[in-house]
Amino acid sequence: MADAKIFAGPRIRRLRMERGLTQTAMAEELAISPSYLNLIERNQRPLTAQLVLKLVSTYEIDVAALQPSGEGGSVAALKEVFVDPLLSGELPGDTELLEISEGAPNAAIGIVKLYRAYREQQERLSDLSRLMGEGGMVSGSSSPGETNRLPLDVVRSALEAQPWCFPALENAAARVASALDGQRGKMAALCHLLRADHGISVQVLPVETMPVWRKRFDRHSNRLLVSERLPRTERAELLAQELILRRESSIVDEEVDLLSIEGDEARRLARMELARYAALAVLMPYERMLRTAERVHYDPMILAGRFETNFAQVAHRLVSLQDKSAGRRAGLPFFAMEVDQSGTIMRRVGAKGFPLSRFGGHCPKLAVHAVFARPDEVVAERVANPDGDVYLTMARTVDGPLAGAGERPRRMAVLLGIEDTHAREVLQAASGASKRGAIIASGDVHTRMISHARLLPDPQLQSPIAIGPACRLCERQDCVARSAPPITRPLGLDDLVQGFGAYGLT
């Protein structure tokens, strides 16, 4: 080692800075002069064997740490950066790369990290372009026929395809709900349980502090910070979700595993959705919700007031009342979907899996699109698809976070639907077979329906509204709401005839 010249100035400087030492302090610990240490750090003096041994014994480091490394900002890593076509005219020589790597290792590592982040971003943009261009799905390169989808699409497909009921989560929610029993006030009970069992205090912060966050957990103070923009119904859901993730996290993870969803992002999204499911089960316990729903004839607004929730939360909970384990009774087989003001479908869930192939949900004539012009009003309609299947639907808007002055509010619409076969008797009663608006009393809960049936037109005098799937798949020829031609048949355009649809389509 006496013959080897080790120039390790930047590494010595970094070692000193990591320990918060001045050159004078470090020189004293190494028994050398500050001026000599200054020359070493500037690579004007090599390390001697005696100084290397002193550094190893004083600072408990490995001798290899003083040698040029092959990590981070090494010459090889820098070469990877400068061979990029973007920098083809700036290719430095090996000597210059060595000077950068050895003279400014932190800067070299930063260059390499920035370049790799740039490459990853380019790949993501490229994948996104193909995904958007091919309907959210592209052929994978790993094997023929394999497809890659955006994480959100993966989660939606998995949840739409199966019944919106998770017995294990129902049991987990029941355990949390039982811990809340006997306490007055839902919000107060949730806050008390978080503090008593988990040492977490809840604090509502003003909008200027949390303008875009629903919540933020501060680990240092063990506080759950909640935005004041959230309505009270959503605050309660958020606190219940926090309790579920604190007390029943393993159950949520097991349910995510059963969905067979791959990819970290997709699994995190699924975990959030299932935690939300369990939170609503805490706020509206299964047996109590089912008994109350039957007693009020599944009126969602009465249920929302009774359980201090909103229309969207009640709709999703009514869909999930299908747990037949442990001898439980099931409710009506509802399905539900959420739509934003642009017409984008945010969620679709069903008691037997969302009936996408039969009901669709993309038709512009559905009430879920019309209620934005009639906010806070429940619109009940009977609709029929091209195959003749009839459904009873209810739709209503639900406001999001409180909007500030001059800020456009966030609003979504929720549709709650059910096959007409489960509501036919009450519709017959509403049409005059018995007193209009009356609900037929029967031991079979499936022969009773929501009290909003009284708002519907007489089914003997007015046919259900004709709906269809997305316009590109709908073959109805008498629809003035059509926005695109069907791909299943030729257009048959005629210069002498024009329809009411876009571009004169019929």
Secondary structure by P-SEA (a helix, b strand, c coil): ccccccccaaaaaaaaaaacccaaaaaaaacccaaaaaaaaaccccccaaaaaaaaaaccccccccccccccccaaaaaaaaaccccccccccaaaaaaaaaacaaaaaaaaaaaaaaaaaaaaaaaaaaaaacccbbbbcccccbbbbcaaaaaaaaaaacccccaaaaaaaaaaaaaacccccaaaaaaaaaaacccbbbbbbccccccccccccccccccccccccccaaaaaaaaaaaaaaaccaaaaaaaaaaaccccaaaaaaaaaaaaaaaaaaaaccaaaaaaaaaaacccaaaaaaaacccaaaaaaaaaaccccccccccccccccccccccccccccccccccccccccccccccccccccccccbbbbbbbbccccbbbbbbbbbbbcccccccbbbbbbbbbbbbcccccaaaaaaaaccccccbbbbccccccccccccccccccccccccccccccccccccccccccccccccccccccccccccccccc
